[in-house]
Amino acid sequence: MIKLMTPGPTQVRENVRLSRSMETTNPDLDVDFYNDYHALCKQIGDMLHTKNLVYIMSGEGILGLEASCASITEPGDKVLVLDNGIFGKGFGDFVSIYGGIPVYYSDSYEHEINVERLASFLESHHDFKYATLVHCDTPSGVLNEIDKICPLLHNYGIMTVVDAVSSMFGEPIDVDKSKIDILCGASQKVISAPPGLTFLTVSKSTLHCMENRTTPIASFYANILNFKDYYKKKWFPYTMPISDIYGLQTAIENIKKDKKIYQRHKKIASCVRNAVISSGLELYIKSGYSSTVTVIKVPDVLNCCDILTILKEKYHILIAGGFDILENKVIRIGHMGENCNIDDVAETLDALSRTFELLHYPLEKNLKTSFITSLESYEESYVDTL
């Protein structure tokens, strides 16, 4: 059995799996399912501190990102793409597909977006319909300050589309306070349900923008407007994946009951980073650390594939490598959702240390030992601040 310690998909709790195996009704015809779906959407919205509309769509998280761009973008629209990571830059592809003109604001991939520099840029460059940005850019693990960036964009009348797929419920998000127009999440990261669902919070002003386009939305499946009156009409634009939604419902309940979820993610992430540094390895980013994923540089003398293969075949643990500009350059540990517990993270770090030994690259300190020591120090400093 492989232990899944990737930055999504993550491990799935037994009660979520069991919920997905429940006997199902016809989601197109059963009014009770519309009520369940509507209640779940509201619950997600409440947990994200928003009165905005919430829609659950059938498709992996990428669908939410594309649907946001498809539903807002009209041919010739200028769109600001905040690019300080592989996924951040990738938003530009969705903009182009639907006829928009992506304008890239590029910042270092090793740091969070510098808000002061962005503010200076916007003073003379703010003729954009909307902006795209990523909260946690999973390939690098960098976390952007959406609570500062989105209000800044809002001041210029620029709508915002935020990819929070890898951060949602692992990092605090207040949608309304941060003035986020569309926030995109997905089932397979911190939420720890199987992949297959994306969900969006959509502001009323953004919905109004979609309704008042001069050109039709160039998609059916990625058309957010198709969900607008689903509850009033008791009609979905396509048959909803009811078993997946039952699983999501249980996973959201798990999160709601977990009163220390943000504290645990922050603590474990901090201690993993301390362990990496103590071992003599190097983190990929220099600042803006996420609480859901840690990205480690692969030493030049080693091969990324060898590390991943030994971890999987000898120790039965799966972590991720890099891709695009980070291919063969980094390894990534996902300590998010069900993965975010001391035992599984410690086991992963111990196996990683042993893997480096097998590759004749002994570390300065054992990763697991440093992790546990760091946890003890973290708890002591936390008590001291009370």
TORKOL-4160 file (C-alpha; in steps of 0.2 Angstrom, whole numbers, padded with zeros to 4 digits, m for minus):
386
<pt num="1" X="0000" Y="0000" Z="0000"/>
<pt num="2" X="0007" Y="0017" Z="m0005"/>
<pt num="3" X="0006" Y="0031" Z="0007"/>
<pt num="4" X="0001" Y="0047" Z="m0002"/>
<pt num="5" X="0011" Y="0062" Z="0003"/>
<pt num="6" X="0010" Y="0072" Z="m0013"/>
<pt num="7" X="0003" Y="0090" Z="m0013"/>
<pt num="8" X="m0013" Y="0084" Z="m0020"/>
<pt num="9" X="m0021" Y="0072" Z="m0022"/>
<pt num="10" X="m0020" Y="0068" Z="m0003"/>
<pt num="11" X="m0025" Y="0054" Z="0008"/>
<pt num="12" X="m0044" Y="0051" Z="0010"/>
<pt num="13" X="m0052" Y="0047" Z="0027"/>
<pt num="14" X="m0062" Y="0032" Z="0028"/>
<pt num="15" X="m0079" Y="0041" Z="0032"/>
<pt num="16" X="m0076" Y="0051" Z="0015"/>
<pt num="17" X="m0074" Y="0035" Z="0006"/>
<pt num="18" X="m0089" Y="0027" Z="0014"/>
<pt num="19" X="m0100" Y="0042" Z="0010"/>
<pt num="20" X="m0095" Y="0040" Z="m0009"/>
<pt num="21" X="m0102" Y="0022" Z="m0008"/>
<pt num="22" X="m0119" Y="0027" Z="m0002"/>
<pt num="23" X="m0134" Y="0022" Z="m0012"/>
<pt num="24" X="m0139" Y="0037" Z="m0023"/>
<pt num="25" X="m0154" Y="0045" Z="m0030"/>
<pt num="26" X="m0156" Y="0054" Z="m0047"/>
<pt num="27" X="m0148" Y="0071" Z="m0044"/>
<pt num="28" X="m0158" Y="0079" Z="m0059"/>
<pt num="29" X="m0175" Y="0074" Z="m0052"/>
<pt num="30" X="m0174" Y="0073" Z="m0033"/>
<pt num="31" X="m0178" Y="0089" Z="m0025"/>
<pt num="32" X="m0169" Y="0083" Z="m0009"/>
<pt num="33" X="m0153" Y="0083" Z="m0018"/>
<pt num="34" X="m0155" Y="0101" Z="m0024"/>
<pt num="35" X="m0158" Y="0105" Z="m0005"/>
<pt num="36" X="m0142" Y="0095" Z="0000"/>
<pt num="37" X="m0132" Y="0103" Z="m0014"/>
<pt num="38" X="m0138" Y="0121" Z="m0009"/>
<pt num="39" X="m0134" Y="0118" Z="0009"/>
<pt num="40" X="m0117" Y="0112" Z="0006"/>
<pt num="41" X="m0113" Y="0127" Z="m0005"/>
<pt num="42" X="m0119" Y="0138" Z="0009"/>
<pt num="43" X="m0108" Y="0129" Z="0021"/>
<pt num="44" X="m0093" Y="0131" Z="0011"/>
<pt num="45" X="m0097" Y="0150" Z="0009"/>
<pt num="46" X="m0099" Y="0152" Z="0027"/>
<pt num="47" X="m0082" Y="0143" Z="0031"/>
<pt num="48" X="m0074" Y="0155" Z="0018"/>
<pt num="49" X="m0082" Y="0170" Z="0026"/>
<pt num="50" X="m0092" Y="0175" Z="0011"/>
<pt num="51" X="m0110" Y="0179" Z="0007"/>
<pt num="52" X="m0105" Y="0177" Z="m0012"/>
<pt num="53" X="m0113" Y="0163" Z="m0022"/>
<pt num="54" X="m0105" Y="0146" Z="m0021"/>
<pt num="55" X="m0106" Y="0133" Z="m0035"/>
<pt num="56" X="m0099" Y="0115" Z="m0036"/>
<pt num="57" X="m0094" Y="0110" Z="m0053"/>
<pt num="58" X="m0090" Y="0092" Z="m0060"/>
<pt num="59" X="m0072" Y="0093" Z="m0064"/>
<pt num="60" X="m0055" Y="0094" Z="m0057"/>
<pt num="61" X="m0049" Y="0110" Z="m0050"/>
<pt num="62" X="m0042" Y="0116" Z="m0067"/>
<pt num="63" X="m0061" Y="0117" Z="m0073"/>
<pt num="64" X="m0064" Y="0131" Z="m0060"/>
<pt num="65" X="m0049" Y="0141" Z="m0066"/>
<pt num="66" X="m0054" Y="0139" Z="m0084"/>
<pt num="67" X="m0073" Y="0142" Z="m0081"/>
<pt num="68" X="m0068" Y="0159" Z="m0072"/>
<pt num="69" X="m0059" Y="0165" Z="m0087"/>
<pt num="70" X="m0071" Y="0158" Z="m0100"/>
<pt num="71" X="m0086" Y="0167" Z="m0091"/>
<pt num="72" X="m0078" Y="0184" Z="m0089"/>
<pt num="73" X="m0067" Y="0186" Z="m0104"/>
<pt num="74" X="m0073" Y="0194" Z="m0120"/>
<pt num="75" X="m0062" Y="0195" Z="m0136"/>
<pt num="76" X="m0050" Y="0210" Z="m0134"/>
<pt num="77" X="m0051" Y="0211" Z="m0115"/>
<pt num="78" X="m0035" Y="0216" Z="m0106"/>
<pt num="79" X="m0031" Y="0204" Z="m0091"/>
<pt num="80" X="m0018" Y="0206" Z="m0079"/>
<pt num="81" X="m0009" Y="0189" Z="m0075"/>
<pt num="82" X="0001" Y="0190" Z="m0059"/>
<pt num="83" X="0015" Y="0178" Z="m0063"/>
<pt num="84" X="0027" Y="0172" Z="m0049"/>
<pt num="85" X="0025" Y="0154" Z="m0052"/>
<pt num="86" X="0021" Y="0141" Z="m0065"/>
<pt num="87" X="0002" Y="0140" Z="m0061"/>
<pt num="88" X="0002" Y="0159" Z="m0060"/>
<pt num="89" X="0009" Y="0161" Z="m0077"/>
<pt num="90" X="m0002" Y="0147" Z="m0083"/>
<pt num="91" X="m0018" Y="0158" Z="m0081"/>
<pt num="92" X="m0013" Y="0167" Z="m0096"/>
<pt num="93" X="m0017" Y="0152" Z="m0107"/>
<pt num="94" X="m0035" Y="0152" Z="m0102"/>
<pt num="95" X="m0036" Y="0171" Z="m0105"/>
<pt num="96" X="m0029" Y="0168" Z="m0123"/>
<pt num="97" X="m0040" Y="0153" Z="m0127"/>
<pt num="98" X="m0056" Y="0164" Z="m0124"/>
<pt num="99" X="m0049" Y="0179" Z="m0134"/>
<pt num="100" X="m0042" Y="0190" Z="m0120"/>
<pt num="101" X="m0025" Y="0198" Z="m0120"/>
<pt num="102" X="m0015" Y="0193" Z="m0106"/>
<pt num="103" X="m0003" Y="0206" Z="m0098"/>
<pt num="104" X="0010" Y="0197" Z="m0087"/>
<pt num="105" X="0016" Y="0206" Z="m0071"/>
<pt num="106" X="0031" Y="0194" Z="m0067"/>
<pt num="107" X="0039" Y="0193" Z="m0051"/>
<pt num="108" X="0052" Y="0182" Z="m0043"/>
<pt num="109" X="0047" Y="0163" Z="m0042"/>
<pt num="110" X="0057" Y="0162" Z="m0026"/>
<pt num="111" X="0047" Y="0175" Z="m0016"/>
<pt num="112" X="0029" Y="0180" Z="m0014"/>
<pt num="113" X="0023" Y="0195" Z="m0024"/>
<pt num="114" X="0030" Y="0211" Z="m0018"/>
<pt num="115" X="0014" Y="0221" Z="m0014"/>
<pt num="116" X="0023" Y="0238" Z="m0014"/>
<pt num="117" X="0030" Y="0235" Z="m0031"/>
<pt num="118" X="0014" Y="0229" Z="m0038"/>
<pt num="119" X="0005" Y="0245" Z="m0031"/>
<pt num="120" X="0018" Y="0256" Z="m0040"/>
<pt num="121" X="0015" Y="0247" Z="m0056"/>
<pt num="122" X="m0004" Y="0249" Z="m0054"/>
<pt num="123" X="m0003" Y="0268" Z="m0052"/>
<pt num="124" X="0001" Y="0269" Z="m0071"/>
<pt num="125" X="m0005" Y="0252" Z="m0077"/>
<pt num="126" X="m0023" Y="0248" Z="m0072"/>
<pt num="127" X="m0033" Y="0247" Z="m0088"/>
<pt num="128" X="m0038" Y="0229" Z="m0085"/>
<pt num="129" X="m0055" Y="0220" Z="m0084"/>
<pt num="130" X="m0049" Y="0208" Z="m0071"/>
<pt num="131" X="m0033" Y="0200" Z="m0064"/>
<pt num="132" X="m0028" Y="0182" Z="m0060"/>
<pt num="133" X="m0017" Y="0176" Z="m0046"/>
<pt num="134" X="m0013" Y="0161" Z="m0036"/>
<pt num="135" X="m0014" Y="0160" Z="m0017"/>
<pt num="136" X="m0002" Y="0145" Z="m0015"/>
<pt num="137" X="0008" Y="0141" Z="m0031"/>
<pt num="138" X="0010" Y="0122" Z="m0028"/>
<pt num="139" X="0025" Y="0119" Z="m0040"/>
<pt num="140" X="0036" Y="0131" Z="m0029"/>
<pt num="141" X="0026" Y="0132" Z="m0013"/>
<pt num="142" X="0025" Y="0151" Z="m0013"/>
<pt num="143" X="0011" Y="0159" Z="m0004"/>
<pt num="144" X="0004" Y="0176" Z="m0010"/>
<pt num="145" X="m0004" Y="0189" Z="0001"/>
<pt num="146" X="m0022" Y="0189" Z="m0007"/>
<pt num="147" X="m0028" Y="0199" Z="0008"/>
<pt num="148" X="m0017" Y="0213" Z="0002"/>
<pt num="149" X="m0017" Y="0211" Z="m0016"/>
<pt num="150" X="m0035" Y="0209" Z="m0020"/>
<pt num="151" X="m0041" Y="0225" Z="m0011"/>
<pt num="152" X="m0027" Y="0234" Z="m0020"/>
<pt num="153" X="m0034" Y="0228" Z="m0037"/>
<pt num="154" X="m0052" Y="0231" Z="m0031"/>
<pt num="155" X="m0047" Y="0250" Z="m0028"/>
<pt num="156" X="m0044" Y="0251" Z="m0047"/>
<pt num="157" X="m0060" Y="0242" Z="m0052"/>
<pt num="158" X="m0051" Y="0227" Z="m0057"/>
<pt num="159" X="m0060" Y="0210" Z="m0054"/>
<pt num="160" X="m0050" Y="0196" Z="m0046"/>
<pt num="161" X="m0049" Y="0178" Z="m0050"/>
<pt num="162" X="m0040" Y="0168" Z="m0036"/>
<pt num="163" X="m0033" Y="0150" Z="m0037"/>
<pt num="164" X="m0034" Y="0144" Z="m0019"/>
<pt num="165" X="m0035" Y="0126" Z="m0024"/>
<pt num="166" X="m0019" Y="0121" Z="m0014"/>
<pt num="167" X="m0022" Y="0133" Z="0000"/>
<pt num="168" X="m0040" Y="0133" Z="0004"/>
<pt num="169" X="m0043" Y="0127" Z="0022"/>
<pt num="170" X="m0024" Y="0125" Z="0025"/>
<pt num="171" X="m0022" Y="0144" Z="0025"/>
<pt num="172" X="m0035" Y="0156" Z="0032"/>
<pt num="173" X="m0046" Y="0165" Z="0019"/>
<pt num="174" X="m0059" Y="0178" Z="0021"/>
<pt num="175" X="m0066" Y="0181" Z="0004"/>
<pt num="176" X="m0077" Y="0196" Z="0008"/>
<pt num="177" X="m0064" Y="0205" Z="0018"/>
<pt num="178" X="m0051" Y="0202" Z="0005"/>
<pt num="179" X="m0063" Y="0208" Z="m0009"/>
<pt num="180" X="m0061" Y="0192" Z="m0020"/>
<pt num="181" X="m0073" Y="0191" Z="m0034"/>
<pt num="182" X="m0070" Y="0173" Z="m0039"/>
<pt num="183" X="m0061" Y="0161" Z="m0027"/>
<pt num="184" X="m0057" Y="0143" Z="m0035"/>
<pt num="185" X="m0055" Y="0128" Z="m0024"/>
<pt num="186" X="m0055" Y="0109" Z="m0027"/>
<pt num="187" X="m0059" Y="0093" Z="m0018"/>
<pt num="188" X="m0042" Y="0084" Z="m0018"/>
<pt num="189" X="m0030" Y="0095" Z="m0009"/>
<pt num="190" X="m0033" Y="0100" Z="0010"/>
<pt num="191" X="m0051" Y="0095" Z="0009"/>
<pt num="192" X="m0045" Y="0077" Z="0006"/>
<pt num="193" X="m0058" Y="0070" Z="m0005"/>
<pt num="194" X="m0054" Y="0061" Z="m0021"/>
<pt num="195" X="m0051" Y="0073" Z="m0037"/>
<pt num="196" X="m0066" Y="0077" Z="m0047"/>
<pt num="197" X="m0074" Y="0092" Z="m0040"/>
<pt num="198" X="m0071" Y="0111" Z="m0041"/>
<pt num="199" X="m0081" Y="0125" Z="m0033"/>
<pt num="200" X="m0081" Y="0143" Z="m0034"/>
<pt num="201" X="m0087" Y="0158" Z="m0024"/>
<pt num="202" X="m0093" Y="0171" Z="m0036"/>
<pt num="203" X="m0097" Y="0189" Z="m0031"/>
<pt num="204" X="m0114" Y="0197" Z="m0037"/>
<pt num="205" X="m0104" Y="0211" Z="m0047"/>
<pt num="206" X="m0095" Y="0197" Z="m0056"/>
<pt num="207" X="m0111" Y="0188" Z="m0060"/>
<pt num="208" X="m0118" Y="0204" Z="m0066"/>
<pt num="209" X="m0103" Y="0207" Z="m0078"/>
<pt num="210" X="m0106" Y="0189" Z="m0085"/>
<pt num="211" X="m0124" Y="0193" Z="m0088"/>
<pt num="212" X="m0120" Y="0209" Z="m0097"/>
<pt num="213" X="m0107" Y="0203" Z="m0109"/>
<pt num="214" X="m0108" Y="0209" Z="m0127"/>
<pt num="215" X="m0103" Y="0192" Z="m0134"/>
<pt num="216" X="m0109" Y="0174" Z="m0128"/>
<pt num="217" X="m0098" Y="0164" Z="m0117"/>
<pt num="218" X="m0089" Y="0152" Z="m0128"/>
<pt num="219" X="m0092" Y="0137" Z="m0118"/>
<pt num="220" X="m0106" Y="0127" Z="m0111"/>
<pt num="221" X="m0097" Y="0116" Z="m0098"/>
<pt num="222" X="m0086" Y="0130" Z="m0092"/>
<pt num="223" X="m0100" Y="0143" Z="m0091"/>
<pt num="224" X="m0103" Y="0148" Z="m0073"/>
<pt num="225" X="m0119" Y="0157" Z="m0078"/>
<pt num="226" X="m0127" Y="0140" Z="m0082"/>
<pt num="227" X="m0128" Y="0137" Z="m0063"/>
<pt num="228" X="m0136" Y="0154" Z="m0059"/>
<pt num="229" X="m0154" Y="0149" Z="m0056"/>
<pt num="230" X="m0151" Y="0130" Z="m0053"/>
<pt num="231" X="m0160" Y="0131" Z="m0036"/>
<pt num="232" X="m0175" Y="0141" Z="m0041"/>
<pt num="233" X="m0178" Y="0131" Z="m0057"/>
<pt num="234" X="m0172" Y="0114" Z="m0049"/>
<pt num="235" X="m0162" Y="0111" Z="m0064"/>
<pt num="236" X="m0143" Y="0108" Z="m0066"/>
<pt num="237" X="m0134" Y="0111" Z="m0083"/>
<pt num="238" X="m0128" Y="0093" Z="m0082"/>
<pt num="239" X="m0130" Y="0078" Z="m0071"/>
<pt num="240" X="m0121" Y="0081" Z="m0055"/>
<pt num="241" X="m0108" Y="0068" Z="m0049"/>
<pt num="242" X="m0119" Y="0064" Z="m0033"/>
<pt num="243" X="m0107" Y="0051" Z="m0025"/>
<pt num="244" X="m0092" Y="0064" Z="m0026"/>
<pt num="245" X="m0103" Y="0077" Z="m0019"/>
<pt num="246" X="m0108" Y="0065" Z="m0004"/>
<pt num="247" X="m0090" Y="0063" Z="m0001"/>
<pt num="248" X="m0086" Y="0081" Z="m0002"/>
<pt num="249" X="m0100" Y="0084" Z="0011"/>
<pt num="250" X="m0092" Y="0073" Z="0023"/>
<pt num="251" X="m0075" Y="0080" Z="0020"/>
<pt num="252" X="m0081" Y="0097" Z="0023"/>
<pt num="253" X="m0089" Y="0091" Z="0040"/>
<pt num="254" X="m0072" Y="0084" Z="0045"/>
<pt num="255" X="m0064" Y="0101" Z="0042"/>
<pt num="256" X="m0078" Y="0110" Z="0051"/>
<pt num="257" X="m0075" Y="0099" Z="0066"/>
<pt num="258" X="m0056" Y="0102" Z="0066"/>
<pt num="259" X="m0054" Y="0117" Z="0077"/>
<pt num="260" X="m0035" Y="0118" Z="0075"/>
<pt num="261" X="m0033" Y="0114" Z="0057"/>
<pt num="262" X="m0024" Y="0131" Z="0053"/>
<pt num="263" X="m0013" Y="0130" Z="0068"/>
<pt num="264" X="m0008" Y="0112" Z="0064"/>
<pt num="265" X="m0004" Y="0116" Z="0046"/>
<pt num="266" X="0006" Y="0131" Z="0051"/>
<pt num="267" X="0016" Y="0121" Z="0064"/>
<pt num="268" X="0020" Y="0106" Z="0054"/>
<pt num="269" X="0025" Y="0116" Z="0039"/>
<pt num="270" X="0037" Y="0127" Z="0049"/>
<pt num="271" X="0045" Y="0111" Z="0057"/>
<pt num="272" X="0047" Y="0103" Z="0040"/>
<pt num="273" X="0056" Y="0118" Z="0034"/>
<pt num="274" X="0067" Y="0119" Z="0049"/>
<pt num="275" X="0071" Y="0100" Z="0047"/>
<pt num="276" X="0076" Y="0103" Z="0029"/>
<pt num="277" X="0087" Y="0117" Z="0033"/>
<pt num="278" X="0095" Y="0108" Z="0048"/>
<pt num="279" X="0099" Y="0093" Z="0036"/>
<pt num="280" X="0109" Y="0104" Z="0024"/>
<pt num="281" X="0097" Y="0103" Z="0010"/>
<pt num="282" X="0090" Y="0119" Z="0003"/>
<pt num="283" X="0072" Y="0125" Z="0001"/>
<pt num="284" X="0067" Y="0131" Z="m0016"/>
<pt num="285" X="0059" Y="0148" Z="m0011"/>
<pt num="286" X="0067" Y="0161" Z="0000"/>
<pt num="287" X="0051" Y="0169" Z="0007"/>
<pt num="288" X="0032" Y="0167" Z="0007"/>
<pt num="289" X="0031" Y="0150" Z="0013"/>
<pt num="290" X="0015" Y="0140" Z="0012"/>
<pt num="291" X="0008" Y="0129" Z="0026"/>
<pt num="292" X="0002" Y="0116" Z="0014"/>
<pt num="293" X="0018" Y="0111" Z="0003"/>
<pt num="294" X="0037" Y="0111" Z="0006"/>
<pt num="295" X="0048" Y="0111" Z="m0010"/>
<pt num="296" X="0066" Y="0106" Z="m0008"/>
<pt num="297" X="0080" Y="0108" Z="m0021"/>
<pt num="298" X="0088" Y="0092" Z="m0027"/>
<pt num="299" X="0106" Y="0092" Z="m0025"/>
<pt num="300" X="0115" Y="0094" Z="m0041"/>
<pt num="301" X="0124" Y="0077" Z="m0039"/>
<pt num="302" X="0108" Y="0068" Z="m0037"/>
<pt num="303" X="0094" Y="0063" Z="m0049"/>
<pt num="304" X="0076" Y="0067" Z="m0044"/>
<pt num="305" X="0069" Y="0051" Z="m0052"/>
<pt num="306" X="0081" Y="0041" Z="m0041"/>
<pt num="307" X="0074" Y="0049" Z="m0025"/>
<pt num="308" X="0056" Y="0047" Z="m0030"/>
<pt num="309" X="0059" Y="0029" Z="m0036"/>
<pt num="310" X="0067" Y="0023" Z="m0020"/>
<pt num="311" X="0054" Y="0032" Z="m0009"/>
<pt num="312" X="0040" Y="0023" Z="m0018"/>
<pt num="313" X="0048" Y="0006" Z="m0021"/>
<pt num="314" X="0057" Y="0003" Z="m0005"/>
<pt num="315" X="0048" Y="0014" Z="0008"/>
<pt num="316" X="0031" Y="0014" Z="m0001"/>
<pt num="317" X="0029" Y="0033" Z="0001"/>
<pt num="318" X="0024" Y="0044" Z="m0014"/>
<pt num="319" X="0030" Y="0062" Z="m0015"/>
<pt num="320" X="0031" Y="0073" Z="m0030"/>
<pt num="321" X="0044" Y="0080" Z="m0041"/>
<pt num="322" X="0044" Y="0096" Z="m0051"/>
<pt num="323" X="0038" Y="0100" Z="m0069"/>
<pt num="324" X="0040" Y="0114" Z="m0082"/>
<pt num="325" X="0055" Y="0125" Z="m0077"/>
<pt num="326" X="0057" Y="0115" Z="m0061"/>
<pt num="327" X="0057" Y="0097" Z="m0069"/>
<pt num="328" X="0071" Y="0087" Z="m0061"/>
<pt num="329" X="0076" Y="0101" Z="m0050"/>
<pt num="330" X="0064" Y="0099" Z="m0034"/>
<pt num="331" X="0055" Y="0087" Z="m0024"/>
<pt num="332" X="0038" Y="0092" Z="m0015"/>
<pt num="333" X="0031" Y="0085" Z="0001"/>
<pt num="334" X="0012" Y="0089" Z="0003"/>
<pt num="335" X="0008" Y="0091" Z="0021"/>
<pt num="336" X="m0010" Y="0096" Z="0018"/>
<pt num="337" X="m0027" Y="0090" Z="0024"/>
<pt num="338" X="m0026" Y="0071" Z="0029"/>
<pt num="339" X="m0007" Y="0071" Z="0026"/>
<pt num="340" X="m0005" Y="0085" Z="0039"/>
<pt num="341" X="m0001" Y="0074" Z="0054"/>
<pt num="342" X="0015" Y="0071" Z="0064"/>
<pt num="343" X="0016" Y="0052" Z="0061"/>
<pt num="344" X="0015" Y="0052" Z="0042"/>
<pt num="345" X="0026" Y="0067" Z="0040"/>
<pt num="346" X="0039" Y="0060" Z="0052"/>
<pt num="347" X="0039" Y="0043" Z="0043"/>
<pt num="348" X="0041" Y="0052" Z="0026"/>
<pt num="349" X="0055" Y="0063" Z="0032"/>
<pt num="350" X="0064" Y="0047" Z="0040"/>
<pt num="351" X="0062" Y="0038" Z="0023"/>
<pt num="352" X="0069" Y="0053" Z="0014"/>
<pt num="353" X="0084" Y="0053" Z="0025"/>
<pt num="354" X="0087" Y="0035" Z="0022"/>
<pt num="355" X="0085" Y="0037" Z="0003"/>
<pt num="356" X="0099" Y="0050" Z="0003"/>
<pt num="357" X="0110" Y="0038" Z="0012"/>
<pt num="358" X="0106" Y="0024" Z="m0001"/>
<pt num="359" X="0111" Y="0037" Z="m0014"/>
<pt num="360" X="0128" Y="0040" Z="m0005"/>
<pt num="361" X="0122" Y="0058" Z="0000"/>
<pt num="362" X="0122" Y="0058" Z="0019"/>
<pt num="363" X="0113" Y="0073" Z="0027"/>
<pt num="364" X="0120" Y="0083" Z="0041"/>
<pt num="365" X="0106" Y="0079" Z="0052"/>
<pt num="366" X="0092" Y="0066" Z="0050"/>
<pt num="367" X="0076" Y="0074" Z="0044"/>
<pt num="368" X="0064" Y="0065" Z="0056"/>
<pt num="369" X="0075" Y="0069" Z="0071"/>
<pt num="370" X="0076" Y="0087" Z="0067"/>
<pt num="371" X="0057" Y="0088" Z="0063"/>
<pt num="372" X="0053" Y="0081" Z="0080"/>
<pt num="373" X="0065" Y="0092" Z="0089"/>
<pt num="374" X="0058" Y="0107" Z="0080"/>
<pt num="375" X="0041" Y="0102" Z="0085"/>
<pt num="376" X="0046" Y="0102" Z="0103"/>
<pt num="377" X="0054" Y="0119" Z="0102"/>
<pt num="378" X="0038" Y="0125" Z="0093"/>
<pt num="379" X="0027" Y="0119" Z="0107"/>
<pt num="380" X="0038" Y="0128" Z="0120"/>
<pt num="381" X="0038" Y="0144" Z="0111"/>
<pt num="382" X="0019" Y="0143" Z="0108"/>
<pt num="383" X="0016" Y="0141" Z="0127"/>
<pt num="384" X="0028" Y="0155" Z="0130"/>
<pt num="385" X="0017" Y="0167" Z="0120"/>
<pt num="386" X="0001" Y="0162" Z="0129"/>
